[in-house]
Structure formats: C-alpha cells, structure tokens
Amino acid sequence: MTALRAGRGFALVSPTRIDDELADALTAEGPVKWLIAPNLFHHLHIGEARRRFPKALLLAPRGLAKKRPDLTVDHALEDGLPGELAEHVTHVPLQGADRIREHVLFDRASGTLVATDLVFNVTKPEGLVTKLILSLVGANGCLAQSRSWRLFTSDGARFRESLAAVLELPIRRLVMAHGEVVEEHAHDLLRQALGFAAPPAALTAGVI
C-alpha cells in the first residue's frame, strides 16, 4: 500500500489490511479521501478499506465492477483523476494492456512514481518457490518488467507509447507492489527495465 498526500487528505493506492493502529496513524495525518485500485488485480482489501474509510471515493479501472460486484466504484480511472487529487498527482493509463488495465500515478511534490505491477524489484527473494517464480517471469533479484506483460498486452504500439509517456515524467523515486523502493537513479533504472535505451549521460556517469 502507498499513501499519497493530496492537499489536506490522502489517497491509498492498493490498500492492504489496515488494523486499528494503522488507521489511527493515517487519520491523524489527515482524512483518507480516495481509495485506488490501480489495476484489475490489486483490489483484494479494497472492501475492507472502504469499511474503514466510508467517506473515501473508490477509484478503479473499468472492468473491476464486473470482477467485484460487491464494490461500488465511484470514479473510473479512465476518466482521469478527480479535482483535488489531480492537482497533486499525475495519472498515466497504460494503454494497450486491457487484461490488466494498470494506471500509474506520479506524485509531483516528491517525484515518486507508483508503478504497481509495471515492474518488480525483489532484490533478495526468500524461498526457493519465490526465486523460481521470479526467474520464470524474468524478475529474479533485480528491477525488471515481468514477462507476464506479454500476456497482458494486446496492442504493443499503444503500450510502448504509454511507457514513453511515463518516462517523460521527472521520476526521482520508484514504488511498486512487489519489491524494494528505488531511491536513487530511479528514472534511468526504470528506463532500462522497460527496455528503453538509456541517455548517454547516464551511461557515462555509470548510473546503469
């Protein structure tokens, strides 16, 4: 789960289980105004989060309501972000991958990109099964895009255009659902992980 501050409130991206202590800590910092399911896979604890924060708006991709008829989606991510949230967060839909419908979010104040399943960064996988699965998808021990995206993507050209739009953002920090946060050289490392050529300056500086 990632908490993004927007004005006086917060957006929770991919909410996990929230106990009383965490709920109190969050509300002490400001109201939780938005709950975001950033793709069709990360929605397991959205219902629980909504019961915790009943006044929060639920934002999700079109198609989630079919998977989760128990949820009422207040705003489709395909329509952009609602007012106050859009003032602080940039939203990029990953076009051409309708099987997952992922939307990445960029916090302009901190330069943080929230890329839920776009890349993995499990640098120290634990257990043989985890290592095997990560090896099969090409993401064992490094920042990488899972080979599963080949199955998710139906229009490669549109998908690459979306990735190019993501890389136009001034990314300083990278957060994803699976793996460690990237605190340094986030933009160049993401560019490499997505298969885009690194700029000469980055290569010269030994960033990659």
Secondary structure, DSSP 8 states (H G I E B T S, - for coil): -EEEEETTEEEEES-----HHHHHHHHHH--EEEEE--SSS--TTHHHHHHHSTTSEEEE-TTHHHH-TT---SEEGGG---HHHHTTEEEEE-TT-TTT--EEEEETTTTEEE-TTT-EE-SS--SHHHHHHHHHTT-SSSEE--TTHHHH-S-HHHHHHHHHHHHTS---EEE-SSB--B-SSHHHHHHHHTT----HHHHHTT--
